[in-house]
Amino acid sequence: MNKYLLAIVGAGTVALMVGCGGSISPLTKERVTRSENTVQQATQTLGNNEAGAIELQRAKDNLSQAKQAIEAENDKRANRFAQQAQLDAELALAKADTASSRKAADEVLASIEVLRNEAARGTP
């Protein structure tokens, strides 16, 4: 009887170890969720803006890979892709922000140039 009990307990332990070995940590799940939120925010913020479009697409691709890794219960891979998606989405937002700032600065410089030209002509 003890042999059977040991076999059952042993099999249960092995099954538990295999199940835990491929499980996804709460940290990875949270990281994927955070990355998904950042990608959604970047998508809404950028809209059809070309600045950051490549990085945003890369973020979406990495997020998709992270979700696939979760389904495959590959914690390390899911974590890595989620981190990369987060970084790519943040880079897309930064590039879009930089492009907007650059455009605003160009408009200010153009206005200054118009004012200089008017002042040089002596126009009141």
C-alpha positions, 0 to 999 in steps of 0.5 A, a space after each residue: 500500500 505504501 508503494 502505491 501512495 508513494 507513486 501517487 505522491 511522486 506523480 503529483 509532485 512531478 505534475 506540480 513541478 511541470 505545471 509550475 515550470 511553465 507558469 507565468 509569474 504575476 510580474 510578467 502578467 502585470 508587465 504585459 498589461 502595462 505594455 498593452 496600456 502604453 501601446 493603446 495610449 500611443 496608438 490613440 495619441 499618435 493617430 495617423 502621425 508619421 512620427 513614431 509610426 515605425 516604433 509603434 508598429 514594432 511595439 504592437 508586434 512585440 506585444 503580440 509576441 508577448 501574448 503568444 508567449 503567455 499562451 505558450 507559458 513561456 515566462 521569460 520570453 513573455 517578459 522580454 517581449 513585454 519590456 520591448 513593447 513598452 520601450 518601443 511604445 514610449 519611444 514612439 510617443 517621444 518621437 511624436 512629441 519631438 516632431 510636434 515640438 520641432 513643428 511648433 519651433 519652426 512656426 515660431 522661427 517663421 513668425 520671427 522671420 516675418 517680423 524681422 522682415 517687416 521691421 527691416 522695411 520700416 512697416 509699422 
